[in-house]
Amino acid sequence: MDAAYWNAVAGDYDDEVFNSVAADRSGVLRRRLDELRAPNRVACDFGCGVGHYLPLLAERFKRVVAVDFAADLLAVARARHGALANVQFVQADLARGRRALPRAHVGFCTNVLIHPEPRVRRAILRRIHRQLYRGGRLLALVPSTESVLYAGQRYAEWNRTLGHSEREALRMSMGATARSAADLLRGVLLAGGERTKCYLREEADLLFAEADFSVVSTDKLEFGWDEEFEGPPRWMGRPPPGDWLFVAEKR
Ligand SMILES: C[S@@+](CC[C@H](N)C(=O)[O-])C[C@H]1O[C@@H](n2cnc3c(N)ncnc32)[C@H](O)[C@@H]1O
């Protein structure tokens, strides 16, 4: 999941990569964004991708810095949202680069802390912490381990209803959930076939505490089963899957 990986995704991004802004069915994301609104302040979208959040941020903050290390994604973001006069696009590697970035009062980091390597994730979070002013807030969205395991159970159930044996249904579901038992324990699970770091709620609480943030709120950003599966059966219904949405304050 380096810049080359993300650049390679650019062509199919809209089909392949989860769009949390569009998926926010209950409106919890927009409510949290409204609470963070600060028309005289600077916001930074750390790992902005193709810029789904930029129109929402541009209308809630004085200035928005959109950072990403993938030049091709940043080019799409610029092509789509370059007309927003208060958005500045910056190419920088948050895990390694020394490139100076403007400091921000509010940070956004949505599905960015997902690299399988802990050292990369910690480096990104450290950089975000440095970029924020003391007392600044961070909205972070991360994949939920609880939700991926729940989806795995539903997938096994689905395969049982299609006539597979219990053992076979579990085997199919395991294969779609994690590459190994070690990965399962690490919370490195498969999302779209890609090894992706997912978080237990308590684990994310620890991650933020260790990075010197205090968690202010935790929500589940619910999305539809069609984000998990192609043609999910209607009986899957509620409760739906979801990601963890945190707001944390820099201590
Ligand atoms: C799953 S996408 C999410 C994009 C966007 N935040 C969203 O929610 O739509 C992950 C993004 O993080 C960016 N990214 C990952 N690691 C990065 C790093 N070390 N420095 C800068 N950007 C990074 C990727 O290039 C990609 O655009």
Ligand as a Chemical Component Dictionary entry (heavy atoms), coordinates in Angstrom:
data_LIG
# 
_chem_comp.id                   LIG 
_chem_comp.type                 NON-POLYMER 
_chem_comp.pdbx_formal_charge   0 
_chem_comp.three_letter_code    LIG 
# 
loop_
_chem_comp_atom.comp_id 
_chem_comp_atom.atom_id 
_chem_comp_atom.alt_atom_id 
_chem_comp_atom.type_symbol 
_chem_comp_atom.charge 
_chem_comp_atom.model_Cartn_x 
_chem_comp_atom.model_Cartn_y 
_chem_comp_atom.model_Cartn_z 
_chem_comp_atom.pdbx_ordinal 
LIG C1  C1  C 0  -8.689  4.376  1.195  1  
LIG S1  S1  S 1  -8.047  5.847  0.554  2  
LIG C2  C2  C 0  -9.053  7.025  1.431  3  
LIG C3  C3  C 0  -9.137  8.354  0.738  4  
LIG C4  C4  C 0  -9.989  9.400  1.428  5  
LIG N1  N1  N 0  -9.475  9.727  2.725  6  
LIG C5  C5  C 0  -11.415 8.942  1.531  7  
LIG O1  O1  O 0  -11.874 8.590  2.621  8  
LIG O2  O2  O -1 -12.104 8.943  0.497  9  
LIG C6  C6  C 0  -6.464  5.993  1.367  10 
LIG C7  C7  C 0  -5.717  7.229  0.914  11 
LIG O3  O3  O 0  -4.610  7.445  1.793  12 
LIG C8  C8  C 0  -3.503  7.843  1.029  13 
LIG N2  N2  N 0  -2.277  7.529  1.792  14 
LIG C9  C9  C 0  -1.951  6.332  2.318  15 
LIG N3  N3  N 0  -0.749  6.395  2.916  16 
LIG C10 C10 C 0  -0.307  7.670  2.778  17 
LIG C11 C11 C 0  0.865   8.351  3.174  18 
LIG N4  N4  N 0  1.859   7.719  3.813  19 
LIG N5  N5  N 0  0.999   9.656  2.869  20 
LIG C12 C12 C 0  0.008   10.297 2.193  21 
LIG N6  N6  N 0  -1.122  9.706  1.768  22 
LIG C13 C13 C 0  -1.301  8.403  2.069  23 
LIG C14 C14 C 0  -3.641  7.010  -0.244 24 
LIG O4  O4  O 0  -2.892  7.524  -1.305 25 
LIG C15 C15 C 0  -5.148  7.083  -0.478 26 
LIG O5  O5  O 0  -5.478  8.228  -1.215 27 
# 
loop_
_chem_comp_bond.comp_id 
_chem_comp_bond.atom_id_1 
_chem_comp_bond.atom_id_2 
_chem_comp_bond.value_order 
_chem_comp_bond.pdbx_ordinal 
LIG C1  S1  SING 1  
LIG S1  C2  SING 2  
LIG S1  C6  SING 3  
LIG C2  C3  SING 4  
LIG C3  C4  SING 5  
LIG C4  N1  SING 6  
LIG C4  C5  SING 7  
LIG C5  O1  DOUB 8  
LIG C5  O2  SING 9  
LIG C6  C7  SING 10 
LIG C7  O3  SING 11 
LIG C7  C15 SING 12 
LIG O3  C8  SING 13 
LIG C8  N2  SING 14 
LIG C8  C14 SING 15 
LIG N2  C9  SING 16 
LIG N2  C13 SING 17 
LIG C9  N3  DOUB 18 
LIG N3  C10 SING 19 
LIG C10 C11 SING 20 
LIG C10 C13 DOUB 21 
LIG C11 N4  SING 22 
LIG C11 N5  DOUB 23 
LIG N5  C12 SING 24 
LIG C12 N6  DOUB 25 
LIG N6  C13 SING 26 
LIG C14 O4  SING 27 
LIG C14 C15 SING 28 
LIG C15 O5  SING 29 
# 
